[in-house]
Amino acid sequence: MPTASLPMYDIPEVRDANDKFWSALADNIIQNGLKNVPECLSHDRPVREFWDDGDLFISQCCGYDVVERYKGLLRPVATPRYAAFGCLGENYCSIVVVSEDCPYSDVRDMAGVVAAINGPESHSGMNSLRHLVAQRQSKGRFFSEVKISGSHKASLELVRNRSADVAAIDSVTLTMLNKYYDGTLDGLKILGTTYSAPAPPYVVNATMPEKDVHKIRDAILQTFADPALVECRKALLLDGVTLAQQEDYWVHEAFKEHALKHGLTLIN
């Protein structure tokens, strides 16, 4: 059976809003002529299980995965625009977070400290941070150690409890956590931001026929324009949408190439 998932910012506090958004989007997709549309979103699975699923109908995927692991497998169809700190148009960035008494004012001066990343294939947590510090690497290293936390929320906790010195946090995630959880930034401070790149896109299986892709894009535009979903979109920080192609995600590759050019092949 086809599956649908919107896992990138699916915290429990917005689960109902995500389900409502999908219900409206699914109805619009059906009205546009597609059949076998998943009735409900899939939740609570590792994101790679969603993206590796051969029956994937639609999902939301990290832009770095679109140009790396899932290049030619998943196809971007639209990029949501977010009402979040550090977001402009369809672009987002990462927020560089350190402990509140950190003596540094620039992460590029923090060679030799311990970094936390949510995952080694994350644009927001890894690729954007690697890009930022690459020119200051020495013998292929910048940080003394990199700890993989598993999530941006867990990375914040590692910095808070001094198990790590710095982390780059997806700006949408940080805005959402700060909105729904008290004390998200307690004991922490924002050092700066990374450079911007297109936000995580909505994606479909790359084998989907072109005519069906057009129908899904039309349905996405209809769903974002629906006045009945204003509060739903607000809960999800959704401020609009831009139709997308694979080529729009060249920035993520450029971040990687910049780091490789300067000798930082890994985030270490």
N, C-alpha and C positions, 0 to 999 in steps of 0.2 A: 504493500500500500504506500502511496506517496506520503512524504512527511514534510511538515512545515515547522520551522523554529526561528525564534528571534532571540538568540542567547546572549548577545553582547552586553546588554545592560538589564538583564532579567532578574533583578533583585526581588525578594519576596514582596516588598512594599509596592512594586509596580506590576506585579503578576496579573492582577485583575485588569489593569489598563492595557497590558500587552495582549491579553486574551480578547478584550473588547476591540482593540485595534485590528487584530487578526480576523475576528468575526466579520467586521465591516469590509476588510480587504478581500477576504474569501468570497463574500457575497458579490462584490464588484467584479472579481475575476470570473465568477460563474455567469454573471449577467453579460460579461463580455464574450462568452461563448466557450469557455473551457470546462471540461468535465474532470471528474476524479480529483477534485480539489480537497485537500485535507480539511476536515471539519474543525479540528482543534490543533493548537500548537503543542509540540512536544517540549517538555521541560525536564530539567534536572538530569541531564546526561552530559558527559564531557563533550566540549564543543566539537572535538575532532570526530566523535561518533556521529554527530549531525552531518558534518561536512563530508565524511567518508561514505555516508549512506548512499548507495546506488539509487535509492528511491527518493532522494531529496527533490522536493518540489520548489521550495524557496527557503532562504535562510538569510542571516546577516553574518558577514565574515570579516575578519581583520584584513585590512588592505595589504599588509605584508604577505599574508597567506595567498592572496589573490595573485600576486606576482611571483610567488615562490612555490611552496608545496602544491597549491591547487591551481597553478597556472594551466590553462587548457582544460581544467576539470570543472571549475566554477566560473560563472560569467556574471560580472557586475551588471545590474540593470538600473539602479538608482542609488543616489547617495543622500541620506537624510541630512538636513541641516538642524543643528541643535542650539537651543537657547541655553548655552553653558559658558562658563568662564573660559576664555581663550579660543572660542569658536568664532569664525567669521565666514559667512556663506556656507559652502559645503566643507570647509576646512576645519580641522580641530588641531590640537597640539597636546603635548604632555606637560604636566606641571612638575617641576623639580622640587622635591620636598626633602627637608633635612630636619634635624632636631632643633628645638627652639633656641638652644645655646650654641649652635654650630658657629664656629668663628669665620667660616668662609662666606664670601659674597658671590662667588662664581664657581659653578661645578667644574669648570675647566681648570681650576686651581687645586682640585681635590685628588690629584694623583696619589695612589697608594692607599686610599680609603676602601671600605667595604661597601659595595652596592647591592641593592635588592632589586630583582626583576620578577615580574609575574610569570614570565616564560621566555625561553630562548628564541621563540619565533614570533614574539609580539612586537608589532611596530611601536606602540605607545610606550611599552615598558623597556624594550631592548633596542630596537633599531634606531629610534629617535635619540636615545641617550648615547648610543655608540657613535652616531653621526656628530653629536655635539662635542664629544671629547676626543675624537679620532686624531686631530692634529697635534694633540699633546701626548700622544702615546710614546712609549719608550720601549724599544725591542719587542714590539707587538703587544704591549700590555699598558693598561692605564690604572685599573683598580687592582688592589692586592687580592681581592676575593669577590666573587659574585655569587650571591645566594638566590636560589630560585624559590620564590614564595608560593607560587600557584595562583595568586590573585592579587589585584591591586590593593584590596583591603588588607590582605596579609602583608604586603610590602610596607604599607603604612605602619602596621603593628611592629614589624621588624625595626623600622627606623625609630619608632616611639620608644621601644624597649632597649635601644642602643645595640641591637644585634647587627644592625647595618647603619651606615652613615648617610646614605642618599638613595632615593628612588625616583623614577620618572613615572608619574601617574596620569593615565588617560584623563583629559580634562572633563570629558562628559561623566566618566565614572566618579571623579572627585566631586563635581557639582552635585551629582545624584546622591552620593554618600553624605555629603554635607547637608543636603536638603532633608534626607530621611533618617539620619542617625545623629544624635547629639554627640558632641565631643570628637567628631571625626578628625579634627586638626589639633586637638589638645596635645600639648607638648611638642608640636611641630611648627615649622614655618615654611613658607614658600620662598625658594631661592630664585626662581625664574621659570622660564618656559623653554621648551624645545622649539624648533622651527615647525611651521604648519604643514599639513598634508591632508588630502581628502579623508573624510571620516569613513569608518567601516561601512561598506556598501551592502545593500540588499543584493543577493546573488541567487541564481538558478543553476541547475545542471547545465553544463556547456553543450549538452546534446539536445537541449530543448529547441524545437523548430522556431525559426525566426518569427513566423506569424504569431506563435504563442507568446514569445517574448514581448512583442508589441502589445498584445492584449494585457499582459501583466503590467507593463509600464503604464498603460492607460488606466488600469485599475488602481495602481499606486497613486497616480495623480488625482484620481477621483476621491480616494480615501483621504488624502491630505487636504483636499478642498472641502470636505464634508463639514458643514457648520455644527452638526450634531456631535462631532468628535473633538470639539475644541478643548474641553476639559481633559479628555483622554490623552490627547497629544501633549497638553501642558504637563500632565503627570509624568509623561515619558520624555519631557524636555524637547519634544519635536517642534521645530519652528518652520519647517518647509522641506522641500525635496528637490533634487536636481537629477535629471536622467543621466545615466553614467554608461561609459564604455570601459573596456579593459585598459585602453590607452590613457585614461584619466589617472591611472594609478602608477604612472611612471615615476612620480616623486618618491615613492617608497623604494623603488630600485635605485634611484639617484642617491638616496641616503646611504644605502648599502655600498654603492660604488665609491662614494666619497670616503667612507671608512676604509674600504679595501685599498684605495689609492694611497692612503696615508699609513697603511700597514697594520690597521686594527681589524683583523679578520674575525675575531670573536669579541664578545663583550666581556673583557677580562682586564 
